[in-house]
Amino acid sequence: MFRRLESVLHSEIKSLGHPRAALLGFAAGVLAYNVLALLKRVIAQAHEAMHPEFDVSTFHLTVEINSGYEAMAFALPPEHLPQVGALQLSQLMERLLRLATRLKPRQLTTSKCAPNPKVPKGFVDGALASSHVATARVIKAGRATP
């Protein structure tokens, strides 16, 4: 969990030398992972009817969040941001599902690598594979006799 968060969100804080600061960093990491896991599950649930094999990429999801959040935070004053504190849990989930259906699954899916092709092993004759040539004999044969 923390390796994935660190690699995707670049969450390593090098200046955490105080134990309380490290505990705060740990708690923030757990909270961030829980939010990310919730968003991945909501997006997968919103698109599983049409795309049953849909697997949300953590990397692509965080890129999408980072690119959209900065523009929204810059353009909208805080009073225009959606207020979710007064919503019931079921209302919040319905709202998240509605928003998740607007996302394009192709942009958030994991990249599947094709399996590596099986390369047949080459056959070498046993006598050739077990033959040995001494370096001293090669050097001696290469010298011209005086």
Chimera marker file (.cmm) of the C-alpha trace (Angstrom):
<marker_set name="trace">
<marker id="1" x="0.000" y="0.000" z="0.000" r="1" g="1" b="0" radius="0.5"/>
<marker id="2" x="2.659" y="2.534" z="0.988" r="1" g="1" b="0" radius="0.5"/>
<marker id="3" x="4.942" y="1.599" z="-1.897" r="1" g="1" b="0" radius="0.5"/>
<marker id="4" x="2.100" y="2.222" z="-4.334" r="1" g="1" b="0" radius="0.5"/>
<marker id="5" x="1.220" y="5.534" z="-2.676" r="1" g="1" b="0" radius="0.5"/>
<marker id="6" x="4.828" y="6.672" z="-2.677" r="1" g="1" b="0" radius="0.5"/>
<marker id="7" x="5.425" y="5.764" z="-6.300" r="1" g="1" b="0" radius="0.5"/>
<marker id="8" x="2.226" y="7.296" z="-7.645" r="1" g="1" b="0" radius="0.5"/>
<marker id="9" x="1.654" y="10.261" z="-5.367" r="1" g="1" b="0" radius="0.5"/>
<marker id="10" x="5.329" y="10.974" z="-4.611" r="1" g="1" b="0" radius="0.5"/>
<marker id="11" x="4.374" y="11.016" z="-0.933" r="1" g="1" b="0" radius="0.5"/>
<marker id="12" x="7.814" y="10.608" z="0.601" r="1" g="1" b="0" radius="0.5"/>
<marker id="13" x="8.550" y="13.535" z="2.899" r="1" g="1" b="0" radius="0.5"/>
<marker id="14" x="12.292" y="13.745" z="3.487" r="1" g="1" b="0" radius="0.5"/>
<marker id="15" x="12.149" y="16.277" z="6.341" r="1" g="1" b="0" radius="0.5"/>
<marker id="16" x="10.105" y="14.176" z="8.784" r="1" g="1" b="0" radius="0.5"/>
<marker id="17" x="12.567" y="13.828" z="11.626" r="1" g="1" b="0" radius="0.5"/>
<marker id="18" x="10.198" y="14.219" z="14.553" r="1" g="1" b="0" radius="0.5"/>
<marker id="19" x="8.169" y="11.156" z="15.645" r="1" g="1" b="0" radius="0.5"/>
<marker id="20" x="4.899" y="13.094" z="15.738" r="1" g="1" b="0" radius="0.5"/>
<marker id="21" x="5.505" y="14.365" z="12.220" r="1" g="1" b="0" radius="0.5"/>
<marker id="22" x="6.172" y="10.800" z="11.058" r="1" g="1" b="0" radius="0.5"/>
<marker id="23" x="2.938" y="9.683" z="12.718" r="1" g="1" b="0" radius="0.5"/>
<marker id="24" x="1.076" y="12.470" z="10.912" r="1" g="1" b="0" radius="0.5"/>
<marker id="25" x="2.651" y="11.352" z="7.632" r="1" g="1" b="0" radius="0.5"/>
<marker id="26" x="1.613" y="7.758" z="8.350" r="1" g="1" b="0" radius="0.5"/>
<marker id="27" x="-1.983" y="8.812" z="9.090" r="1" g="1" b="0" radius="0.5"/>
<marker id="28" x="-2.122" y="10.985" z="5.969" r="1" g="1" b="0" radius="0.5"/>
<marker id="29" x="-0.841" y="8.043" z="3.901" r="1" g="1" b="0" radius="0.5"/>
<marker id="30" x="-3.509" y="5.701" z="5.285" r="1" g="1" b="0" radius="0.5"/>
<marker id="31" x="-6.219" y="8.287" z="4.647" r="1" g="1" b="0" radius="0.5"/>
<marker id="32" x="-4.981" y="8.910" z="1.096" r="1" g="1" b="0" radius="0.5"/>
<marker id="33" x="-4.925" y="5.181" z="0.354" r="1" g="1" b="0" radius="0.5"/>
<marker id="34" x="-8.462" y="4.720" z="1.690" r="1" g="1" b="0" radius="0.5"/>
<marker id="35" x="-9.745" y="7.573" z="-0.481" r="1" g="1" b="0" radius="0.5"/>
<marker id="36" x="-7.921" y="6.168" z="-3.498" r="1" g="1" b="0" radius="0.5"/>
<marker id="37" x="-9.298" y="2.652" z="-2.868" r="1" g="1" b="0" radius="0.5"/>
<marker id="38" x="-12.832" y="4.065" z="-2.524" r="1" g="1" b="0" radius="0.5"/>
<marker id="39" x="-12.523" y="5.982" z="-5.802" r="1" g="1" b="0" radius="0.5"/>
<marker id="40" x="-11.132" y="2.936" z="-7.625" r="1" g="1" b="0" radius="0.5"/>
<marker id="41" x="-14.013" y="0.770" z="-6.404" r="1" g="1" b="0" radius="0.5"/>
<marker id="42" x="-16.679" y="3.355" z="-7.271" r="1" g="1" b="0" radius="0.5"/>
<marker id="43" x="-15.268" y="3.748" z="-10.796" r="1" g="1" b="0" radius="0.5"/>
<marker id="44" x="-15.059" y="-0.024" z="-11.279" r="1" g="1" b="0" radius="0.5"/>
<marker id="45" x="-18.632" y="-0.455" z="-10.054" r="1" g="1" b="0" radius="0.5"/>
<marker id="46" x="-19.936" y="2.316" z="-12.317" r="1" g="1" b="0" radius="0.5"/>
<marker id="47" x="-18.438" y="0.671" z="-15.414" r="1" g="1" b="0" radius="0.5"/>
<marker id="48" x="-18.646" y="-3.049" z="-14.614" r="1" g="1" b="0" radius="0.5"/>
<marker id="49" x="-21.946" y="-3.542" z="-16.462" r="1" g="1" b="0" radius="0.5"/>
<marker id="50" x="-20.473" y="-2.545" z="-19.840" r="1" g="1" b="0" radius="0.5"/>
<marker id="51" x="-16.852" y="-3.538" z="-19.138" r="1" g="1" b="0" radius="0.5"/>
<marker id="52" x="-16.736" y="-6.636" z="-16.897" r="1" g="1" b="0" radius="0.5"/>
<marker id="53" x="-12.931" y="-6.999" z="-17.154" r="1" g="1" b="0" radius="0.5"/>
<marker id="54" x="-12.321" y="-3.317" z="-16.297" r="1" g="1" b="0" radius="0.5"/>
<marker id="55" x="-9.379" y="-2.803" z="-13.917" r="1" g="1" b="0" radius="0.5"/>
<marker id="56" x="-8.724" y="0.764" z="-12.752" r="1" g="1" b="0" radius="0.5"/>
<marker id="57" x="-5.089" y="1.845" z="-12.913" r="1" g="1" b="0" radius="0.5"/>
<marker id="58" x="-3.857" y="3.609" z="-9.780" r="1" g="1" b="0" radius="0.5"/>
<marker id="59" x="-1.385" y="5.620" z="-11.833" r="1" g="1" b="0" radius="0.5"/>
<marker id="60" x="-3.909" y="6.813" z="-14.431" r="1" g="1" b="0" radius="0.5"/>
<marker id="61" x="-6.461" y="7.626" z="-11.727" r="1" g="1" b="0" radius="0.5"/>
<marker id="62" x="-4.022" y="9.795" z="-9.770" r="1" g="1" b="0" radius="0.5"/>
<marker id="63" x="-2.923" y="11.589" z="-12.947" r="1" g="1" b="0" radius="0.5"/>
<marker id="64" x="-6.580" y="12.323" z="-13.700" r="1" g="1" b="0" radius="0.5"/>
<marker id="65" x="-7.198" y="13.570" z="-10.145" r="1" g="1" b="0" radius="0.5"/>
<marker id="66" x="-4.081" y="15.769" z="-10.124" r="1" g="1" b="0" radius="0.5"/>
<marker id="67" x="-4.796" y="17.338" z="-13.500" r="1" g="1" b="0" radius="0.5"/>
<marker id="68" x="-8.432" y="18.123" z="-12.707" r="1" g="1" b="0" radius="0.5"/>
<marker id="69" x="-8.005" y="19.239" z="-9.116" r="1" g="1" b="0" radius="0.5"/>
<marker id="70" x="-5.408" y="21.940" z="-9.750" r="1" g="1" b="0" radius="0.5"/>
<marker id="71" x="-7.533" y="23.634" z="-12.393" r="1" g="1" b="0" radius="0.5"/>
<marker id="72" x="-10.681" y="23.395" z="-10.252" r="1" g="1" b="0" radius="0.5"/>
<marker id="73" x="-8.942" y="24.761" z="-7.153" r="1" g="1" b="0" radius="0.5"/>
<marker id="74" x="-7.520" y="27.645" z="-9.168" r="1" g="1" b="0" radius="0.5"/>
<marker id="75" x="-10.720" y="28.550" z="-11.038" r="1" g="1" b="0" radius="0.5"/>
<marker id="76" x="-13.362" y="28.108" z="-8.335" r="1" g="1" b="0" radius="0.5"/>
<marker id="77" x="-13.508" y="29.946" z="-5.025" r="1" g="1" b="0" radius="0.5"/>
<marker id="78" x="-14.105" y="27.664" z="-1.995" r="1" g="1" b="0" radius="0.5"/>
<marker id="79" x="-17.779" y="28.637" z="-1.623" r="1" g="1" b="0" radius="0.5"/>
<marker id="80" x="-18.526" y="27.166" z="-5.089" r="1" g="1" b="0" radius="0.5"/>
<marker id="81" x="-16.933" y="23.797" z="-4.392" r="1" g="1" b="0" radius="0.5"/>
<marker id="82" x="-19.374" y="20.945" z="-3.707" r="1" g="1" b="0" radius="0.5"/>
<marker id="83" x="-20.222" y="20.535" z="-0.027" r="1" g="1" b="0" radius="0.5"/>
<marker id="84" x="-20.463" y="16.865" z="0.923" r="1" g="1" b="0" radius="0.5"/>
<marker id="85" x="-20.448" y="17.186" z="4.722" r="1" g="1" b="0" radius="0.5"/>
<marker id="86" x="-24.230" y="17.431" z="4.986" r="1" g="1" b="0" radius="0.5"/>
<marker id="87" x="-24.938" y="14.451" z="2.690" r="1" g="1" b="0" radius="0.5"/>
<marker id="88" x="-26.042" y="11.042" z="3.919" r="1" g="1" b="0" radius="0.5"/>
<marker id="89" x="-23.720" y="8.160" z="3.086" r="1" g="1" b="0" radius="0.5"/>
<marker id="90" x="-26.132" y="6.757" z="0.487" r="1" g="1" b="0" radius="0.5"/>
<marker id="91" x="-26.474" y="10.184" z="-1.165" r="1" g="1" b="0" radius="0.5"/>
<marker id="92" x="-22.707" y="10.552" z="-1.282" r="1" g="1" b="0" radius="0.5"/>
<marker id="93" x="-22.322" y="7.128" z="-2.920" r="1" g="1" b="0" radius="0.5"/>
<marker id="94" x="-25.011" y="7.947" z="-5.506" r="1" g="1" b="0" radius="0.5"/>
<marker id="95" x="-23.241" y="11.200" z="-6.299" r="1" g="1" b="0" radius="0.5"/>
<marker id="96" x="-19.877" y="9.450" z="-6.638" r="1" g="1" b="0" radius="0.5"/>
<marker id="97" x="-21.394" y="6.796" z="-8.925" r="1" g="1" b="0" radius="0.5"/>
<marker id="98" x="-22.983" y="9.505" z="-11.113" r="1" g="1" b="0" radius="0.5"/>
<marker id="99" x="-19.650" y="11.280" z="-11.410" r="1" g="1" b="0" radius="0.5"/>
<marker id="100" x="-17.815" y="8.012" z="-12.102" r="1" g="1" b="0" radius="0.5"/>
<marker id="101" x="-20.095" y="7.185" z="-15.044" r="1" g="1" b="0" radius="0.5"/>
<marker id="102" x="-18.834" y="10.343" z="-16.778" r="1" g="1" b="0" radius="0.5"/>
<marker id="103" x="-15.253" y="9.083" z="-16.788" r="1" g="1" b="0" radius="0.5"/>
<marker id="104" x="-13.898" y="7.291" z="-19.842" r="1" g="1" b="0" radius="0.5"/>
<marker id="105" x="-12.853" y="3.742" z="-18.921" r="1" g="1" b="0" radius="0.5"/>
<marker id="106" x="-10.233" y="3.621" z="-21.668" r="1" g="1" b="0" radius="0.5"/>
<marker id="107" x="-8.286" y="6.447" z="-19.988" r="1" g="1" b="0" radius="0.5"/>
<marker id="108" x="-8.269" y="4.757" z="-16.571" r="1" g="1" b="0" radius="0.5"/>
<marker id="109" x="-7.690" y="1.108" z="-17.389" r="1" g="1" b="0" radius="0.5"/>
<marker id="110" x="-4.479" y="-0.710" z="-16.582" r="1" g="1" b="0" radius="0.5"/>
<marker id="111" x="-2.108" y="-1.509" z="-19.408" r="1" g="1" b="0" radius="0.5"/>
<marker id="112" x="-2.106" y="-5.226" z="-20.021" r="1" g="1" b="0" radius="0.5"/>
<marker id="113" x="1.161" y="-6.654" z="-21.290" r="1" g="1" b="0" radius="0.5"/>
<marker id="114" x="1.036" y="-9.504" z="-23.742" r="1" g="1" b="0" radius="0.5"/>
<marker id="115" x="2.657" y="-12.706" z="-22.502" r="1" g="1" b="0" radius="0.5"/>
<marker id="116" x="6.220" y="-13.236" z="-23.665" r="1" g="1" b="0" radius="0.5"/>
<marker id="117" x="6.424" y="-15.639" z="-26.605" r="1" g="1" b="0" radius="0.5"/>
<marker id="118" x="7.975" y="-19.018" z="-25.915" r="1" g="1" b="0" radius="0.5"/>
<marker id="119" x="11.360" y="-19.203" z="-27.618" r="1" g="1" b="0" radius="0.5"/>
<marker id="120" x="12.468" y="-22.745" z="-28.339" r="1" g="1" b="0" radius="0.5"/>
<marker id="121" x="15.842" y="-23.627" z="-26.900" r="1" g="1" b="0" radius="0.5"/>
<marker id="122" x="18.497" y="-24.249" z="-29.488" r="1" g="1" b="0" radius="0.5"/>
<marker id="123" x="19.967" y="-27.721" z="-29.761" r="1" g="1" b="0" radius="0.5"/>
<marker id="124" x="23.698" y="-28.119" z="-29.463" r="1" g="1" b="0" radius="0.5"/>
<marker id="125" x="25.438" y="-31.393" z="-30.140" r="1" g="1" b="0" radius="0.5"/>
<marker id="126" x="26.608" y="-33.010" z="-26.902" r="1" g="1" b="0" radius="0.5"/>
<marker id="127" x="30.152" y="-33.581" z="-28.170" r="1" g="1" b="0" radius="0.5"/>
<marker id="128" x="30.482" y="-29.933" z="-29.107" r="1" g="1" b="0" radius="0.5"/>
<marker id="129" x="29.015" y="-28.715" z="-25.825" r="1" g="1" b="0" radius="0.5"/>
<marker id="130" x="31.334" y="-30.893" z="-23.735" r="1" g="1" b="0" radius="0.5"/>
<marker id="131" x="34.472" y="-30.337" z="-25.788" r="1" g="1" b="0" radius="0.5"/>
<marker id="132" x="37.255" y="-28.420" z="-24.125" r="1" g="1" b="0" radius="0.5"/>
<marker id="133" x="40.154" y="-26.588" z="-25.665" r="1" g="1" b="0" radius="0.5"/>
<marker id="134" x="43.006" y="-25.602" z="-23.403" r="1" g="1" b="0" radius="0.5"/>
<marker id="135" x="44.212" y="-22.043" z="-23.768" r="1" g="1" b="0" radius="0.5"/>
<marker id="136" x="47.833" y="-23.177" z="-23.555" r="1" g="1" b="0" radius="0.5"/>
<marker id="137" x="47.348" y="-25.446" z="-26.601" r="1" g="1" b="0" radius="0.5"/>
<marker id="138" x="45.774" y="-22.621" z="-28.620" r="1" g="1" b="0" radius="0.5"/>
<marker id="139" x="48.671" y="-20.288" z="-27.773" r="1" g="1" b="0" radius="0.5"/>
<marker id="140" x="51.247" y="-22.966" z="-28.517" r="1" g="1" b="0" radius="0.5"/>
<marker id="141" x="49.643" y="-23.767" z="-31.880" r="1" g="1" b="0" radius="0.5"/>
<marker id="142" x="49.614" y="-20.078" z="-32.791" r="1" g="1" b="0" radius="0.5"/>
<marker id="143" x="53.358" y="-19.584" z="-32.233" r="1" g="1" b="0" radius="0.5"/>
<marker id="144" x="55.705" y="-19.942" z="-35.076" r="1" g="1" b="0" radius="0.5"/>
<marker id="145" x="58.516" y="-22.427" z="-34.480" r="1" g="1" b="0" radius="0.5"/>
<marker id="146" x="62.000" y="-20.853" z="-34.492" r="1" g="1" b="0" radius="0.5"/>
<link id1="1" id2="2" r="1" g="1" b="0" radius="0.2"/>
<link id1="2" id2="3" r="1" g="1" b="0" radius="0.2"/>
<link id1="3" id2="4" r="1" g="1" b="0" radius="0.2"/>
<link id1="4" id2="5" r="1" g="1" b="0" radius="0.2"/>
<link id1="5" id2="6" r="1" g="1" b="0" radius="0.2"/>
<link id1="6" id2="7" r="1" g="1" b="0" radius="0.2"/>
<link id1="7" id2="8" r="1" g="1" b="0" radius="0.2"/>
<link id1="8" id2="9" r="1" g="1" b="0" radius="0.2"/>
<link id1="9" id2="10" r="1" g="1" b="0" radius="0.2"/>
<link id1="10" id2="11" r="1" g="1" b="0" radius="0.2"/>
<link id1="11" id2="12" r="1" g="1" b="0" radius="0.2"/>
<link id1="12" id2="13" r="1" g="1" b="0" radius="0.2"/>
<link id1="13" id2="14" r="1" g="1" b="0" radius="0.2"/>
<link id1="14" id2="15" r="1" g="1" b="0" radius="0.2"/>
<link id1="15" id2="16" r="1" g="1" b="0" radius="0.2"/>
<link id1="16" id2="17" r="1" g="1" b="0" radius="0.2"/>
<link id1="17" id2="18" r="1" g="1" b="0" radius="0.2"/>
<link id1="18" id2="19" r="1" g="1" b="0" radius="0.2"/>
<link id1="19" id2="20" r="1" g="1" b="0" radius="0.2"/>
<link id1="20" id2="21" r="1" g="1" b="0" radius="0.2"/>
<link id1="21" id2="22" r="1" g="1" b="0" radius="0.2"/>
<link id1="22" id2="23" r="1" g="1" b="0" radius="0.2"/>
<link id1="23" id2="24" r="1" g="1" b="0" radius="0.2"/>
<link id1="24" id2="25" r="1" g="1" b="0" radius="0.2"/>
<link id1="25" id2="26" r="1" g="1" b="0" radius="0.2"/>
<link id1="26" id2="27" r="1" g="1" b="0" radius="0.2"/>
<link id1="27" id2="28" r="1" g="1" b="0" radius="0.2"/>
<link id1="28" id2="29" r="1" g="1" b="0" radius="0.2"/>
<link id1="29" id2="30" r="1" g="1" b="0" radius="0.2"/>
<link id1="30" id2="31" r="1" g="1" b="0" radius="0.2"/>
<link id1="31" id2="32" r="1" g="1" b="0" radius="0.2"/>
<link id1="32" id2="33" r="1" g="1" b="0" radius="0.2"/>
<link id1="33" id2="34" r="1" g="1" b="0" radius="0.2"/>
<link id1="34" id2="35" r="1" g="1" b="0" radius="0.2"/>
<link id1="35" id2="36" r="1" g="1" b="0" radius="0.2"/>
<link id1="36" id2="37" r="1" g="1" b="0" radius="0.2"/>
<link id1="37" id2="38" r="1" g="1" b="0" radius="0.2"/>
<link id1="38" id2="39" r="1" g="1" b="0" radius="0.2"/>
<link id1="39" id2="40" r="1" g="1" b="0" radius="0.2"/>
<link id1="40" id2="41" r="1" g="1" b="0" radius="0.2"/>
<link id1="41" id2="42" r="1" g="1" b="0" radius="0.2"/>
<link id1="42" id2="43" r="1" g="1" b="0" radius="0.2"/>
<link id1="43" id2="44" r="1" g="1" b="0" radius="0.2"/>
<link id1="44" id2="45" r="1" g="1" b="0" radius="0.2"/>
<link id1="45" id2="46" r="1" g="1" b="0" radius="0.2"/>
<link id1="46" id2="47" r="1" g="1" b="0" radius="0.2"/>
<link id1="47" id2="48" r="1" g="1" b="0" radius="0.2"/>
<link id1="48" id2="49" r="1" g="1" b="0" radius="0.2"/>
<link id1="49" id2="50" r="1" g="1" b="0" radius="0.2"/>
<link id1="50" id2="51" r="1" g="1" b="0" radius="0.2"/>
<link id1="51" id2="52" r="1" g="1" b="0" radius="0.2"/>
<link id1="52" id2="53" r="1" g="1" b="0" radius="0.2"/>
<link id1="53" id2="54" r="1" g="1" b="0" radius="0.2"/>
<link id1="54" id2="55" r="1" g="1" b="0" radius="0.2"/>
<link id1="55" id2="56" r="1" g="1" b="0" radius="0.2"/>
<link id1="56" id2="57" r="1" g="1" b="0" radius="0.2"/>
<link id1="57" id2="58" r="1" g="1" b="0" radius="0.2"/>
<link id1="58" id2="59" r="1" g="1" b="0" radius="0.2"/>
<link id1="59" id2="60" r="1" g="1" b="0" radius="0.2"/>
<link id1="60" id2="61" r="1" g="1" b="0" radius="0.2"/>
<link id1="61" id2="62" r="1" g="1" b="0" radius="0.2"/>
<link id1="62" id2="63" r="1" g="1" b="0" radius="0.2"/>
<link id1="63" id2="64" r="1" g="1" b="0" radius="0.2"/>
<link id1="64" id2="65" r="1" g="1" b="0" radius="0.2"/>
<link id1="65" id2="66" r="1" g="1" b="0" radius="0.2"/>
<link id1="66" id2="67" r="1" g="1" b="0" radius="0.2"/>
<link id1="67" id2="68" r="1" g="1" b="0" radius="0.2"/>
<link id1="68" id2="69" r="1" g="1" b="0" radius="0.2"/>
<link id1="69" id2="70" r="1" g="1" b="0" radius="0.2"/>
<link id1="70" id2="71" r="1" g="1" b="0" radius="0.2"/>
<link id1="71" id2="72" r="1" g="1" b="0" radius="0.2"/>
<link id1="72" id2="73" r="1" g="1" b="0" radius="0.2"/>
<link id1="73" id2="74" r="1" g="1" b="0" radius="0.2"/>
<link id1="74" id2="75" r="1" g="1" b="0" radius="0.2"/>
<link id1="75" id2="76" r="1" g="1" b="0" radius="0.2"/>
<link id1="76" id2="77" r="1" g="1" b="0" radius="0.2"/>
<link id1="77" id2="78" r="1" g="1" b="0" radius="0.2"/>
<link id1="78" id2="79" r="1" g="1" b="0" radius="0.2"/>
<link id1="79" id2="80" r="1" g="1" b="0" radius="0.2"/>
<link id1="80" id2="81" r="1" g="1" b="0" radius="0.2"/>
<link id1="81" id2="82" r="1" g="1" b="0" radius="0.2"/>
<link id1="82" id2="83" r="1" g="1" b="0" radius="0.2"/>
<link id1="83" id2="84" r="1" g="1" b="0" radius="0.2"/>
<link id1="84" id2="85" r="1" g="1" b="0" radius="0.2"/>
<link id1="85" id2="86" r="1" g="1" b="0" radius="0.2"/>
<link id1="86" id2="87" r="1" g="1" b="0" radius="0.2"/>
<link id1="87" id2="88" r="1" g="1" b="0" radius="0.2"/>
<link id1="88" id2="89" r="1" g="1" b="0" radius="0.2"/>
<link id1="89" id2="90" r="1" g="1" b="0" radius="0.2"/>
<link id1="90" id2="91" r="1" g="1" b="0" radius="0.2"/>
<link id1="91" id2="92" r="1" g="1" b="0" radius="0.2"/>
<link id1="92" id2="93" r="1" g="1" b="0" radius="0.2"/>
<link id1="93" id2="94" r="1" g="1" b="0" radius="0.2"/>
<link id1="94" id2="95" r="1" g="1" b="0" radius="0.2"/>
<link id1="95" id2="96" r="1" g="1" b="0" radius="0.2"/>
<link id1="96" id2="97" r="1" g="1" b="0" radius="0.2"/>
<link id1="97" id2="98" r="1" g="1" b="0" radius="0.2"/>
<link id1="98" id2="99" r="1" g="1" b="0" radius="0.2"/>
<link id1="99" id2="100" r="1" g="1" b="0" radius="0.2"/>
<link id1="100" id2="101" r="1" g="1" b="0" radius="0.2"/>
<link id1="101" id2="102" r="1" g="1" b="0" radius="0.2"/>
<link id1="102" id2="103" r="1" g="1" b="0" radius="0.2"/>
<link id1="103" id2="104" r="1" g="1" b="0" radius="0.2"/>
<link id1="104" id2="105" r="1" g="1" b="0" radius="0.2"/>
<link id1="105" id2="106" r="1" g="1" b="0" radius="0.2"/>
<link id1="106" id2="107" r="1" g="1" b="0" radius="0.2"/>
<link id1="107" id2="108" r="1" g="1" b="0" radius="0.2"/>
<link id1="108" id2="109" r="1" g="1" b="0" radius="0.2"/>
<link id1="109" id2="110" r="1" g="1" b="0" radius="0.2"/>
<link id1="110" id2="111" r="1" g="1" b="0" radius="0.2"/>
<link id1="111" id2="112" r="1" g="1" b="0" radius="0.2"/>
<link id1="112" id2="113" r="1" g="1" b="0" radius="0.2"/>
<link id1="113" id2="114" r="1" g="1" b="0" radius="0.2"/>
<link id1="114" id2="115" r="1" g="1" b="0" radius="0.2"/>
<link id1="115" id2="116" r="1" g="1" b="0" radius="0.2"/>
<link id1="116" id2="117" r="1" g="1" b="0" radius="0.2"/>
<link id1="117" id2="118" r="1" g="1" b="0" radius="0.2"/>
<link id1="118" id2="119" r="1" g="1" b="0" radius="0.2"/>
<link id1="119" id2="120" r="1" g="1" b="0" radius="0.2"/>
<link id1="120" id2="121" r="1" g="1" b="0" radius="0.2"/>
<link id1="121" id2="122" r="1" g="1" b="0" radius="0.2"/>
<link id1="122" id2="123" r="1" g="1" b="0" radius="0.2"/>
<link id1="123" id2="124" r="1" g="1" b="0" radius="0.2"/>
<link id1="124" id2="125" r="1" g="1" b="0" radius="0.2"/>
<link id1="125" id2="126" r="1" g="1" b="0" radius="0.2"/>
<link id1="126" id2="127" r="1" g="1" b="0" radius="0.2"/>
<link id1="127" id2="128" r="1" g="1" b="0" radius="0.2"/>
<link id1="128" id2="129" r="1" g="1" b="0" radius="0.2"/>
<link id1="129" id2="130" r="1" g="1" b="0" radius="0.2"/>
<link id1="130" id2="131" r="1" g="1" b="0" radius="0.2"/>
<link id1="131" id2="132" r="1" g="1" b="0" radius="0.2"/>
<link id1="132" id2="133" r="1" g="1" b="0" radius="0.2"/>
<link id1="133" id2="134" r="1" g="1" b="0" radius="0.2"/>
<link id1="134" id2="135" r="1" g="1" b="0" radius="0.2"/>
<link id1="135" id2="136" r="1" g="1" b="0" radius="0.2"/>
<link id1="136" id2="137" r="1" g="1" b="0" radius="0.2"/>
<link id1="137" id2="138" r="1" g="1" b="0" radius="0.2"/>
<link id1="138" id2="139" r="1" g="1" b="0" radius="0.2"/>
<link id1="139" id2="140" r="1" g="1" b="0" radius="0.2"/>
<link id1="140" id2="141" r="1" g="1" b="0" radius="0.2"/>
<link id1="141" id2="142" r="1" g="1" b="0" radius="0.2"/>
<link id1="142" id2="143" r="1" g="1" b="0" radius="0.2"/>
<link id1="143" id2="144" r="1" g="1" b="0" radius="0.2"/>
<link id1="144" id2="145" r="1" g="1" b="0" radius="0.2"/>
<link id1="145" id2="146" r="1" g="1" b="0" radius="0.2"/>
</marker_set>
